């Protein structure tokens, strides 16, 4: 009938209009959200990979750059830093500091918070490259530290000096140039400070009259000399920096923050005391003379028997150390002394990857687990369903964990750690590894025992491997700040003159 056809037509038009106004189904929304999340994740991953492709220690860097290219970049950066350092010093007024013209601060007051010694020796340059015949590391490190100590209130009143340990001080042209701008101490020459004659512990020989046949023994004695020279200025802390270590821009706030953190820890007198067993009411454990004698006998070597272990020398040194420990028990080293042997400010970045050490592998596991958790969270947000089968959730977790694992391996732990540099509160303070002394902080009261320990080490013992034994023997904690707040720029070894792999030294 006509009226029925009209009704059907009206109903059909109504249904068609409703279908046009109906929003997409939930499945369509989920698919759109999944594509959006997937594209966003891929974009973030690609940006991260692109950013780190030219960064040291990423898995992509050696694939995109040859060793020769990286070496040339390291050379160019070294030359640029050297030129910047020269321009910095040329902008300063040249000062004249005759030998012995500067007085050391008053004794026993710790009026100086930091004494910073830059240990330097003339380097003949790389025997493998003409481009690195003149490296001028000490100019770079001194310029950076001088600027930081001038600009940061934390270092006001502190002392920065160049410790030249070259047999012929004037042959070290860069150190000789710096005499006009910063104080200096020379092991075999003069000094800006009126310091007492420094002697090698145990044997009692003057440092400036002692020659060394072995280069490692000289390096250890040089380090002892510079530490003692810095400690003789009566600071609260001694900072010893090798000339091929460059501070980062946040060196001062990070160091101050972590020293305050250490000061808040329970303080116990270090020498002859057990840190681990110290409590508010515990009594210190004193070392007996038999303990010390047995230590000297066990730490001696046959090569040292005619000098260090002569009966007169050993007996005199034992009595001196017993006097020191007695002074500790009588309160000369009170509870205000920090309870650690040293704080390390740099450790080779090459060894900070995920493959070195169980703790770093745990870091990789935690990051992967975080990625898996984010995968599960994204799945819940996209599907808008909290209750999902465990099989689906585990699948998202495994996929997310694998993707983050792969991304972390490509980027490299060293580059991921750079996220910590955004705040001083994000830096880690952890137990120190054994190797390397590019930049170290020592409480000044630890120095006498430390240099005595180093003097007792057998010939051929590197200084960095002897220090952990000192800390373990006296039951002292050792710490390390991660990421590094000093960069190693010494692509040319001071011992062999050979150039090292360039990956670590390509940084702006």
HELIX and SHEET records of a PDB file:
HELIX    1   1 UNK A    2  UNK A   21  1                                  20    
HELIX    2   2 UNK A   26  UNK A   52  1                                  27    
HELIX    3   3 UNK A   61  UNK A   64  1                                   4    
HELIX    4   4 UNK A   67  UNK A   90  1                                  24    
HELIX    5   5 UNK A  130  UNK A  132  5                                   3    
HELIX    6   6 UNK A  137  UNK A  151  1                                  15    
HELIX    7   7 UNK A  153  UNK A  155  5                                   3    
HELIX    8   8 UNK A  169  UNK A  171  5                                   3    
HELIX    9   9 UNK A  173  UNK A  178  1                                   6    
HELIX   10  10 UNK A  207  UNK A  209  5                                   3    
HELIX   11  11 UNK A  215  UNK A  231  1                                  17    
HELIX   12  12 UNK A  251  UNK A  264  1                                  14    
HELIX   13  13 UNK A  289  UNK A  299  1                                  11    
HELIX   14  14 UNK A  302  UNK A  304  5                                   3    
HELIX   15  15 UNK A  311  UNK A  329  1                                  19    
HELIX   16  16 UNK A  349  UNK A  352  5                                   4    
HELIX   17  17 UNK A  358  UNK A  383  1                                  26    
HELIX   18  18 UNK A  390  UNK A  411  1                                  22    
HELIX   19  19 UNK A  413  UNK A  416  1                                   4    
HELIX   20  20 UNK A  417  UNK A  422  5                                   6    
HELIX   21  21 UNK A  424  UNK A  426  5                                   3    
HELIX   22  22 UNK A  444  UNK A  446  5                                   3    
HELIX   23  23 UNK A  447  UNK A  456  1                                  10    
HELIX   24  24 UNK A  463  UNK A  473  1                                  11    
HELIX   25  25 UNK A  502  UNK A  505  5                                   4    
SHEET    1   A 8 UNK A 183  UNK A 186  0                                        
SHEET    2   A 8 UNK A 159  UNK A 164  1                                        
SHEET    3   A 8 UNK A 112  UNK A 120  1                                        
SHEET    4   A 8 UNK A 235  UNK A 242  1                                        
SHEET    5   A 8 UNK A 439  UNK A 443 -1                                        
SHEET    6   A 8 UNK A 340  UNK A 344 -1                                        
SHEET    7   A 8 UNK A 477  UNK A 482  1                                        
SHEET    8   A 8 UNK A 428  UNK A 431 -1                                        
SHEET    1   B 2 UNK A 245  UNK A 247  0                                        
SHEET    2   B 2 UNK A 486  UNK A 488 -1                                        
END                                                                             
